[in-house]
Every structure is written in C-alpha cells, then in structure tokens.
Amino acid sequence: MNLLQKERKRGSSMPYMFRLPFAQGGVFSANMLDRLLYQAHVKDYVVDFIRLLLGIDHSRGSGYLASFKITTDDLWIRTYGRLYQKLCGSVADIPIGIYRTMQMDESLHQVT
C-alpha cells in the first residue's frame, strides 16, 4: 500500500501531497501562499530565502520576486484593483498577493 492509499484510508484531507505534480513543485496551493505572505511580513529574510530556493538570482530571465510596503502616501489607491494597476504600471511587476496588516479607517473609504 503506497502513501497516497494510506492517507485516504486514514481519512486525511491531504492525500494530494503525495501526488507527483505536487511533490515535484508543479502545484502551489493558495493556503501556502497565505502562509508565505504572513511570514514575509513578519520576517524580512523570507523573500530572500524564497528567491534562493527558486534559483531566481542564478538563472538569467527566470523571474523576479520582491516585497513592497504600502505607506500612507499610497492610501489614495483605495482598492486592491487600483493597487494592482499601480504596481503593474509603475514597476512592471505582477503582484501575487497582498497582506493587510491593519484595519483601515472607514472615513478614508467614503466617496464624496
């Protein structure tokens, strides 16, 4: 009996972890992205660590990974859609996740 069958027999909700595409790194779950976003916020070195794991700095044209902090100067953006447009337009980056660290003041969101 292989590991996938054992996990299914135990009633585990994670038998996908033993499938070849997931084990080879061809599949990336949203749950992992949530955890990485939080860790990148708490620990500054996580982005550099992920870049090393992916080999981004060693292969020409392989991609780019960075972390941006949104400041009070960026509050005019208001929506995630506009933030996405700003990042794509200003630095030619495609954001893969946004981690909100504090609750916004409702008075900033009112349209006059």
C-alpha positions, -999 to 999 in steps of 0.1 A, spaced: 0 0 0 15 34 -10 14 66 10 -15 80 -10 -37 50 -2 -27 51 34 -36 87 37 -70 81 21 -76 51 44 -69 73 74 -94 99 62 -68 126 57 -77 157 37 -42 159 23 -37 129 0 -28 153 -28 6 159 -12 18 125 -23 8 130 -60 38 136 -83 29 171 -96 26 184 -60 57 166 -48 77 180 -78 67 216 -71 44 219 -101 14 227 -79 12 256 -54 -18 259 -31 -35 291 -20 -30 280 16 7 280 11 6 315 -4 -13 328 26 14 315 50 42 328 29 27 363 27 24 364 65 59 351 71 73 376 46 56 404 65 69 391 99 104 380 88 122 402 64 146 374 52 118 352 38 117 369 4 154 364 0 152 328 12 124 320 -13 145 336 -41 174 313 -32 151 283 -31 137 291 -65 171 299 -80 158 332 -93 191 350 -89 211 322 -106 192 318 -138 191 346 -164 155 356 -172 140 333 -146 119 359 -129 118 384 -101 105 383 -65 102 413 -42 82 427 -13 68 462 -12 55 480 18 25 503 12 28 536 31 4 564 40 14 581 7 -3 552 -11 -37 555 7 -52 573 -23 -53 540 -41 -82 528 -20 -89 494 -38 -69 463 -45 -77 466 -82 -61 501 -83 -31 488 -62 -27 460 -88 -28 486 -116 -3 508 -99 22 480 -93 18 467 -128 21 502 -143 48 517 -122 73 489 -117 61 464 -143 55 438 -116 25 414 -112 15 412 -76 7 377 -64 -6 386 -30 -15 414 -7 -12 411 31 -32 436 51 -17 443 85 -41 469 100 -77 479 97 -83 510 76 -102 540 89 -137 540 74 -135 577 68 -109 571 42 -132 549 22 -162 572 19 -168 586 -15 -179 622 -16 
